[in-house]
């Protein structure tokens, strides 16, 4: 089997934005499935891919390789009505039989409380449901009994109190479907548990706290909707569809014109699984998007990664974003973990004549105009620019800190002020991007941990954090591509105040430059990260790093410094910009009067930000005036 990916010709008539069609999706799916075959154990019970083992060990990792690629195979098989090469059906049938045979050398681990195989059982159950006429129903009664017996190990098991409760829901629903042991109370209990985490506007937190990321789409929406489809529960199906409809209306904005998803949250090695809820909306009839837009965004994402090294030259998905990037993985991630990306192929369940495949592509919002989108539920404010296709997410709500070790380091994928489709955070204790840190004379920086969301509105969001004697209230004002940050800092005298811009990374060191009031980093492709001091800072600089960023080996972060905070409360104002445009807009004029800051933007618009001593006292007002021409960077 060849590891060379061979794609069909582009179809600009049907797909005017990406050129990709259903045939491209099928080709990538086939390539991924063929490329893992050399790593299969005897009888295809496990797929032991090369790479660092997870905390669960190689046997669990081997099951993960089977289960997650089986989910991809299931979408491919069911979407083709079983008309796939017989070898594909044969190897997953053989793997089911061998893996559930306790006497087999590569038998699957039993399902135990809180164990990783519980996760993989859900993929097995969903795949069995979708392929039942071609796989499960063709097993002998004894083989079926062994499959059921293995899955039935989930009944009564304890799971973490997060998206894992949904794995029990779908596994036991499949067991109910085939007459196996199951507990209806556990199915309903899992569905009821996620109600406690629903926060409105289609958004769920993944468990307690403020855990907002792509799990809201590829887990919290996906499994309940697929369960309702399995169970035929129309009442819950309507509930989940209504929530998904609201979710997708804003979720569609998280993808750049070039297909890059905003790089935020954990498990980013799942890459194009980010499009799973888009296909889910089409599959369930819940999507507010035109069918051609669903395909335009989804195909844009898959093409984006394929053209940037995922899968790699072996045809494998590595633990990284484009290339392998171990610092960006979690300890539960093993060599086959990236194959949760299989969820991206959910759209193959829709027939070729469905409008998502047959209609012409429709422009994504970023293709049409600049966008500013408020997402109050997760505490996000998103802004995208048509000229360069970049999407930027300003974070004033998601922190995931309530499930983190309080003695550990802040999670760089949740606690930064900003994330984008074109940059990722630097990882490590020395990282400074996307953070307002107050540094003691001994060199210890304050940590933005439990974020206090204050408000999210049109072009404006605010939050606060407290770390010992340091309190920081931050308001973000969006002006097209720029974010103007207004910080109210309360801290002892003599501390240093440091504001970091976007970390820009690439395979070669970015060009850098700085003066007293500004600093920048620029890649050869023109993408530029800029910070400008507007009030309170005394100097600027650029920090460089190596091997700490998923977007490239070399990264550079422009930053601003106030060398000596006066003590008590003071205000600092900065402009943070990431752009691929040739010109940078001029900086706004700033007036600071106590806790009130007035910004006169280049458009002539005046915005007043009032930061009172009470967190809920943050307000904004604005008036409009004519545009002004931009200056060069």
C-alpha atoms as one frame of an Amber mdcrd trajectory, in Angstrom:
protein
   0.000   0.000   0.000   1.322   3.414  -0.952   1.637   6.270   1.545   1.326
   8.752  -1.305  -1.868  10.807  -1.186  -3.386  11.073  -4.662  -6.141  13.653
  -4.909  -8.651  14.196  -7.712  -8.412  17.358  -9.818  -9.808  20.530  -8.286
 -13.346  21.445  -9.293 -13.536  25.258  -9.359 -17.018  25.218 -10.867 -18.634
  23.301  -8.017 -16.219  24.471  -5.344 -15.155  27.962  -6.226 -13.355  28.618
  -2.950 -11.568  25.362  -2.112 -11.837  23.319  -5.315 -12.540  20.267  -3.148
 -15.443  17.863  -3.572 -16.696  14.690  -1.926 -14.134  12.753  -3.960 -11.331
  14.637  -2.183 -12.761  13.694   1.203 -13.016  10.050   0.164  -9.437  10.095
  -1.103  -8.098  11.490   2.159 -10.151   8.982   4.169  -8.833   6.079   2.089
  -5.274   7.352   2.405  -5.539   7.596   6.188  -7.045   4.127   6.458  -4.483
   2.498   4.165  -1.542   4.171   5.883  -2.196   2.643   9.309  -2.303  -0.954
   8.014   1.462  -1.577   8.351   1.154  -0.886  12.073  -1.611  -3.421  12.750
  -1.018  -6.333  15.110  -2.100  -9.893  14.398  -5.665 -10.091  13.088  -5.935
  -6.278  13.191  -6.910  -6.265  16.870  -4.764  -3.192  17.525  -3.032  -0.496
  15.515   0.216   0.372  17.292   1.388   3.527  15.606   4.916   4.876  16.087
   5.473   7.510  18.737   5.557   8.176  22.453   3.129   6.047  24.479   0.387
   7.707  26.469   0.015   7.374  30.222  -2.336   4.432  29.547   0.361   2.315
  27.909   0.794   0.571  24.546  -2.102  -1.888  24.832  -4.636   0.866  25.422
  -2.925   2.926  22.722  -3.280  -0.020  20.325  -7.011  -0.220  21.038  -7.191
   3.533  20.450  -5.605   2.998  17.031  -8.281   0.444  16.162 -11.254   2.347
  17.564 -10.519   5.781  16.139  -9.647   4.533  12.658 -12.693   2.241  12.832
 -14.830   5.346  13.252 -13.303   6.773  10.066 -13.826   3.452   8.291 -17.438
   3.422   9.458 -18.205   6.801   7.911 -16.507   5.683   4.707 -18.342   2.325
   4.611 -21.788   3.620   5.535 -21.445   6.654   3.282 -20.723   4.335   0.342
 -23.555   1.966   1.224 -20.986  -0.752   1.839 -19.470  -0.373  -1.639 -15.868
  -0.208  -0.462 -12.916  -2.529  -1.092 -13.667  -5.816   0.710 -10.318  -5.647
   2.493 -11.517  -2.646   4.486 -14.511  -4.549   5.827 -12.457  -7.687   6.400
  -9.762  -6.074   8.512 -12.171  -4.306  10.865 -14.318  -7.428  11.151 -11.188
  -9.414  12.002 -10.125  -6.774  14.520 -13.502  -6.868  16.260 -13.355 -10.635
  16.579  -9.742 -10.760  17.780  -9.875  -7.739  20.067 -12.883  -9.033  21.995
 -11.405 -12.520  22.388  -9.827 -12.632  25.867  -7.545 -15.465  24.739  -6.092
 -13.496  21.838  -2.550 -12.186  22.189  -3.707  -8.655  21.385  -7.072  -8.703
  23.154  -8.462  -5.329  24.133  -8.216  -4.228  27.761 -11.336  -4.729  29.845
 -13.402  -1.622  30.509 -12.478  -0.373  33.978 -13.485   2.681  35.988 -11.983
   5.948  34.715  -9.863   4.152  32.098  -8.963   5.297  28.587 -10.621   2.243
  26.933 -13.975   3.750  27.974 -13.317   6.553  25.485 -12.465   4.104  22.735
 -15.558   1.997  23.431 -17.701   4.932  22.319 -15.990   5.061  18.914 -16.422
   1.288  18.564 -20.121   1.551  19.436 -20.802   4.411  17.031 -18.895   2.649
  14.255 -20.804  -0.594  14.854 -24.091   1.286  14.708 -23.276   2.968  11.415
 -21.911  -0.200   9.767 -24.253  -2.721  11.299 -25.541  -4.263   8.008 -21.979
  -4.824   6.744 -20.137  -5.782   9.914 -21.940  -6.591  13.156 -24.881  -8.364
  11.530 -22.453 -10.572   9.569 -20.578 -11.793  12.621 -21.481 -15.191  13.958
 -23.693 -15.308  17.087 -20.690 -16.268  19.206 -18.647 -13.377  17.825 -21.500
 -10.965  18.408 -21.753 -12.166  21.990 -18.067 -11.408  22.570 -18.420  -7.890
  21.135 -21.460  -7.284  23.333 -19.709  -8.714  26.374 -16.744  -6.362  25.932
 -18.942  -3.296  25.476 -21.161  -4.352  28.391 -18.160  -3.813  30.627 -19.158
  -0.146  30.518 -22.346  -0.756  32.525 -21.870   0.599  36.027 -18.459   2.112
  35.344 -17.363   5.453  36.758 -16.159   8.168  34.412 -14.633  11.618  34.900
 -17.313  14.252  35.349 -16.996  15.748  31.888 -17.623  14.745  28.252 -16.814
  11.146  29.216 -20.338  10.691  30.598 -21.515  10.747  26.984 -19.366   7.765
  26.046 -21.430   5.655  28.421 -24.592   7.035  26.832 -23.723   5.935  23.285
 -22.194   2.597  24.277 -25.199   1.550  26.302 -27.540   2.786  23.572 -25.854
   0.471  21.086 -26.134  -2.351  23.601 -29.841  -1.631  23.919 -30.105  -1.653
  20.131 -28.705  -5.191  19.865 -30.395  -6.581  22.947 -27.330  -6.476  25.184
 -26.999  -5.589  28.877 -27.541  -1.898  29.586 -28.885   0.382  32.266 -31.461
   2.941  31.021 -30.828   5.058  34.093 -27.194   5.484  33.124 -28.148   6.625
  29.633 -30.591   9.234  30.943 -28.231  10.160  33.765 -25.462  11.033  31.332
 -27.801  13.127  29.218 -29.116  14.937  32.271 -25.603  15.582  33.572 -24.652
  17.721  30.597 -27.649  19.962  31.283 -25.711  21.316  34.267 -22.966  22.410
  31.894 -25.142  24.132  29.303 -24.540  27.892  29.512 -26.679  29.204  26.664
 -26.299  30.248  23.021 -25.548  26.621  22.159 -22.437  26.494  24.379 -21.494
  23.849  26.911 -18.628  23.837  29.342 -16.799  20.510  29.303 -17.549  19.773
  32.943 -17.545  22.220  35.830 -15.944  25.602  35.496 -15.247  27.572  32.341
 -13.894  24.884  30.021 -14.788  26.388  26.656 -13.053  25.038  23.579 -13.658
  22.732  20.613 -14.982  20.005  22.929 -18.241  21.947  22.916 -18.645  20.954
  19.274 -16.823  17.662  18.733 -18.096  16.137  22.013 -20.845  17.985  23.867
 -22.951  18.472  20.720 -21.800  15.459  18.748 -22.585  12.592  21.098 -26.048
  13.685  22.306 -27.181  14.368  18.738 -25.838  11.038  17.478 -27.424   9.301
  20.478 -30.811  10.838  19.624 -30.332   9.643  16.058 -29.591   6.129  17.340
 -32.433   6.084  19.864 -35.072   7.831  17.768 -35.809  10.228  20.634 -37.469
  13.079  18.748 -38.008  15.313  21.783 -34.358  15.374  22.767 -33.356  15.472
  19.123 -35.297  18.728  18.733 -33.705  20.147  21.883 -30.195  19.322  20.705
 -30.933  20.566  17.189 -32.105  23.947  18.492 -28.935  24.317  20.550 -26.714
  23.236  17.672 -28.447  25.760  15.402 -27.558  28.591  17.795 -24.051  27.263
  18.294 -23.201  27.028  14.601 -24.414  30.563  13.882 -21.320  31.843  15.713
 -19.061  28.796  15.469 -18.731  29.254  11.708 -16.641  32.363  12.383 -13.796
  30.427  14.044 -12.196  29.477  10.702  -9.825  31.618   8.644 -10.202  32.187
   4.930  -7.303  29.764   4.369  -9.057  27.092   6.450  -7.044  27.451   9.637
  -9.102  27.025  12.825  -8.456  29.385  15.719  -5.713  27.686  17.756  -7.255
  27.500  21.238  -8.026  24.771  23.759  -6.754  21.274  24.428  -6.446  18.229
  22.181  -5.594  20.371  19.180  -3.912  17.312  17.667  -7.447  16.397  16.525
  -7.050  19.183  13.944  -9.863  18.923  11.393 -12.244  17.336  13.920 -13.101
  21.002  14.458 -15.498  20.730  11.486 -17.484  17.815  12.962 -20.289  20.029
  14.339 -20.675  21.694  10.933 -21.378  18.316   9.318 -23.534  17.349  12.310
 -25.749  20.356  11.644 -26.271  19.213   8.065 -26.804  15.594   9.112 -29.487
  16.473  11.660 -31.116  19.335   9.781 -30.060  21.749  12.501 -27.623  23.947
  10.589 -28.340  27.650  10.003 -25.678  27.648   7.265 -26.348  27.306   3.535
 -25.232  23.797   2.508 -22.533  25.184   0.253 -21.065  27.158   3.134 -20.832
  24.059   5.295 -18.720  22.404   2.614 -16.711  25.543   1.883 -15.627  25.852
   5.526 -15.147  22.121   6.141 -13.236  21.497   2.919 -11.155  24.577   3.579
 -10.080  23.160   6.933  -9.224  19.687   5.617  -7.326  21.114   2.650  -5.492
  23.510   4.979  -3.989  20.668   6.986  -3.360  18.326   4.064  -1.325  21.031
   2.345   0.698  21.685   5.507   1.887  18.207   6.381  -1.025  16.499   8.112
  -1.009  13.615   7.325   2.756  13.346   7.051   4.880  11.620   4.399   3.991
   8.222   5.923   0.303   9.033   5.687   0.042   9.311   9.481  -1.430  11.969
  11.731   1.173  12.999  14.290   0.753  14.572  17.712   0.982  18.192  16.630
  -0.689  20.880  14.562   1.074  20.712  11.212   4.249  18.866  12.188   4.698
  16.751  15.299   4.837  19.004  18.367   5.152  17.057  21.653   4.977  20.134
  23.952   1.430  20.770  22.748   0.062  17.370  23.744  -1.548  16.147  26.947
  -0.368  13.134  28.944  -3.424  11.178  27.810  -2.326  11.580  24.181  -0.780
   8.547  22.483   0.372   7.896  18.908  -3.169   7.131  17.694  -4.901   9.918
  19.609  -4.905  12.299  16.612  -7.348   9.962  14.872 -10.238  11.553  16.730
  -9.874  13.697  13.616 -11.992  10.941  12.067 -15.024  12.880  13.294 -14.370
  15.370  10.509 -15.589  12.752   8.026 -19.090  12.619   9.508 -20.285  14.379
   6.351 -19.655  11.226   4.336 -22.809   9.803   5.936 -24.739  12.271   3.780
 -25.372  10.957   0.262 -23.547  12.417  -2.722 -26.743  14.069  -3.934 -27.257
  15.931  -0.638 -26.967  19.724  -1.068 -23.834  19.880   1.113 -22.084  17.892
  -1.598 -24.090  18.834  -4.682 -24.583  22.591  -4.228 -21.943  25.103  -5.256
 -19.776  26.391  -2.436 -21.067  29.493  -0.695 -18.763  32.156   0.757 -17.834
  32.003   4.426 -18.423  35.229   6.389 -14.723  36.137   6.307 -14.796  35.863
   2.494 -17.379  38.642   2.356 -16.465  41.309   4.913 -14.673  42.089   8.150
 -16.395  40.414  11.088 -16.818  41.161  14.781 -18.734  38.482  16.678 -19.600
  38.584  20.363 -19.805  35.199  22.119 -20.996  36.023  25.642 -21.421  32.409
  26.787 -17.711  31.471  26.618 -16.630  35.075  27.199 -15.141  35.546  23.756
 -14.994  38.377  21.266 -13.960  37.357  17.776 -12.772  39.636  14.978 -11.751
  38.675  11.450 -10.512  40.679   8.481 -11.404  39.979   4.881  -8.203  41.507
   3.485  -5.911  38.880   5.031  -8.426  36.226   6.133  -7.084  36.176   9.709
  -9.401  35.355  12.625  -8.569  36.600  16.125 -10.253  35.526  19.360 -10.103
  37.753  22.429 -10.569  35.635  25.537 -12.335  37.039  28.583 -14.005  33.882
  29.820 -12.461  30.479  29.174  -9.818  29.383  31.668 -10.243  25.652  32.478
  -8.465  26.490  35.720 -10.998  24.892  38.033  -9.934  21.430  36.853  -6.209
  22.211  36.790  -3.615  21.679  39.512  -3.547  25.018  41.394   0.155  24.478
  42.006   0.798  23.897  38.314   1.424  26.380  35.562  -1.407  28.221  33.794
  -2.608  26.413  30.690  -1.350  28.379  27.658  -4.255  27.154  25.519  -6.926
  28.723  27.766  -5.552  31.579  29.838  -4.054  33.916  27.242  -5.857  37.098
  26.299  -5.913  36.297  22.593  -5.708  33.392  20.142  -5.743  33.402  16.357
  -6.053  31.202  13.287  -2.504  32.027  12.231  -0.585  31.842  15.521  -0.317
  29.604  18.558   0.800  30.351  22.102   4.365  29.755  23.199   4.485  26.943
  25.748   6.656  27.118  28.853   7.338  29.172  31.953   9.175  31.856  29.995
   6.325  32.539  27.561   5.001  36.100  27.597   2.575  36.239  24.662  -1.040
  37.192  25.245  -0.513  38.041  28.897  -0.605  41.111  31.104   1.829  40.138
  33.839   2.895  42.169  36.865   6.442  41.138  37.721   7.820  41.483  41.252
  11.314  42.914  41.920  12.372  39.286  42.465  11.257  38.414  38.914   8.076
  36.466  39.755   5.244  37.272  37.299   1.601  37.380  38.309  -0.516  34.610
  36.787  -3.841  35.074  35.061  -5.643  32.038  36.499  -9.309  32.077  37.406
 -10.702  34.631  34.993 -13.558  36.793  36.250 -15.703  37.523  33.172 -17.196
  41.001  33.336 -18.868  41.699  30.019 -18.918  40.835  26.329 -20.640  43.148
  23.896 -20.326  44.546  20.417 -16.585  45.184  19.867 -15.964  45.248  23.633
 -15.171  42.673  26.327 -13.679  42.786  29.803 -12.479  40.505  32.575 -10.332
  40.542  35.678  -7.953  38.347  37.624  -6.429  38.405  41.102  -3.067  36.930
  42.071  -2.065  37.753  45.631  -1.680  41.535  45.991  -2.016  42.006  42.231
  -5.362  42.675  40.598  -5.751  43.336  36.891  -8.932  44.454  35.126  -8.607
  44.291  31.345 -10.961  45.716  28.747 -10.522  44.947  25.045 -11.824  47.261
  22.338 -11.827  45.951  18.779 -10.899  48.237  15.907 -10.940  46.121  12.716
  -7.729  44.026  12.943  -6.474  45.694  16.119  -7.246  45.014  19.757  -6.822
  47.978  22.095  -6.194  46.717  25.620  -7.000  48.913  28.594  -5.541  47.501
  31.804  -6.280  48.747  35.291  -3.467  47.379  37.444  -3.431  47.388  41.231
  -0.074  46.288  42.630   2.752  47.295  45.013   5.148  50.019  43.945   8.228
  48.986  42.012   6.684  46.070  40.190   7.138  45.815  36.434   4.085  45.692
  34.138   4.491  43.655  30.928   1.991  43.189  28.089   2.714  40.546  25.438
   1.437  40.529  21.870   0.937  37.538  19.572   3.728  34.973  19.342   4.680
  34.737  15.679   6.320  31.460  14.643   7.789  29.847  11.555  10.491  27.519
  10.304  12.882  30.472  10.114  13.360  33.181  12.767  10.954  36.079  12.168
  12.417  39.496  11.476  12.099  41.768  14.501  12.316  45.436  15.334  11.503
  47.790  18.197  11.717  51.357  19.451  10.576  52.957  22.694   6.851  52.760
  21.960   6.466  49.838  19.575   7.807  46.421  18.668   7.099  43.939  15.901
   7.906  40.525  14.491   7.383  39.706  10.815   7.489  36.450   8.846   8.658
  36.265   5.232   5.045  35.724   4.113   4.154  39.155   5.503   2.289  38.072
   8.638   3.197  40.652  11.269   2.695  40.853  15.033   2.804  44.384  16.430
   2.397  46.056  19.826   2.221  49.809  20.426   2.367  51.659  23.732  -0.534
  54.095  24.000  -0.309  55.000  27.690   1.768  54.081  30.724   4.572  52.004
  29.200   8.207  53.054  29.120   9.775  50.731  26.545   9.220  47.879  24.102
  11.064  44.786  22.937  10.830  41.377  21.308  11.330  38.025  23.063  12.494
  35.093  20.946  12.202  31.370  21.630  12.905  28.018  19.999  10.891  24.807
  19.975   7.943  26.077  22.004   5.346  26.904  19.333   3.178  24.580  17.234
   3.425  26.885  14.203   7.179  26.624  13.774  10.531  26.060  15.439  11.300
  29.766  15.822   8.950  32.217  17.536   9.089  35.892  18.434   6.771  37.918
  20.674   6.699  41.731  20.761   5.986  43.165  24.202   5.655  46.404  26.160
   7.106  47.236  29.577   6.484  49.737  32.341   9.653  49.446  34.392   8.206
  50.680  37.683   4.535  50.600  38.615   3.897  53.625  40.884   1.998  51.610
  43.500  -1.735  51.445  44.027  -3.849  51.581  40.886  -2.708  52.788  37.468
  -3.949  52.448  33.894  -2.002  51.073  30.923  -3.184  51.125  27.328  -1.726
  49.132  24.441  -2.523  48.278  20.846  -2.070  44.627  19.852  -2.201  43.704
  16.182  -1.772  40.640  14.009  -2.064  41.320  10.303  -0.959  40.142   6.901
  -2.038  43.416   5.320   0.663  45.631   3.849  -0.412  48.612   5.916  -1.032
  49.034   9.619  -3.817  51.413  10.676  -2.637  54.384  12.729  -2.865  54.081
  16.481  -5.787  55.703  18.270  -5.405  58.827  20.357  -5.766  58.133  24.070
  -6.852  60.274  27.009  -6.765  58.880  30.544  -8.674  60.579  33.344  -8.666
  58.485  36.491 -10.582  55.298  35.770 -11.942  56.630  32.475 -10.129  56.127
  29.185 -11.218  57.778  25.951 -10.045  56.314  22.653 -10.302  58.293  19.431
  -9.964  55.633  16.740  -8.548  56.207  13.247 -12.112  56.163  11.893 -12.870
  59.214  14.014 -15.024  57.159  16.353 -14.695  57.955  20.056 -15.025  55.179
  22.609 -15.109  55.767  26.356 -14.065  52.923  28.641 -14.829  53.442  32.315
 -13.081  51.077  34.735 -14.607  51.590  38.152 -13.357  49.961  41.321 -16.266
  47.536  41.119 -15.781  44.792  38.497 -19.287  45.144  37.086 -18.759  48.857
  36.611 -17.051  48.464  33.226 -18.946  50.417  30.554 -18.427  51.573  26.987
 -20.043  54.232  24.796 -19.255  55.390  21.268 -19.988  57.903  18.520 -19.077
  57.677  14.854 -17.096  59.917  12.503 -15.530  59.628   9.002 -12.688  57.197
   8.190  -9.009  58.153   8.000  -6.356  56.654   5.734  -3.902  54.078   7.165
  -0.195  54.469   7.778   2.568  51.976   6.942   3.822  49.506   9.567
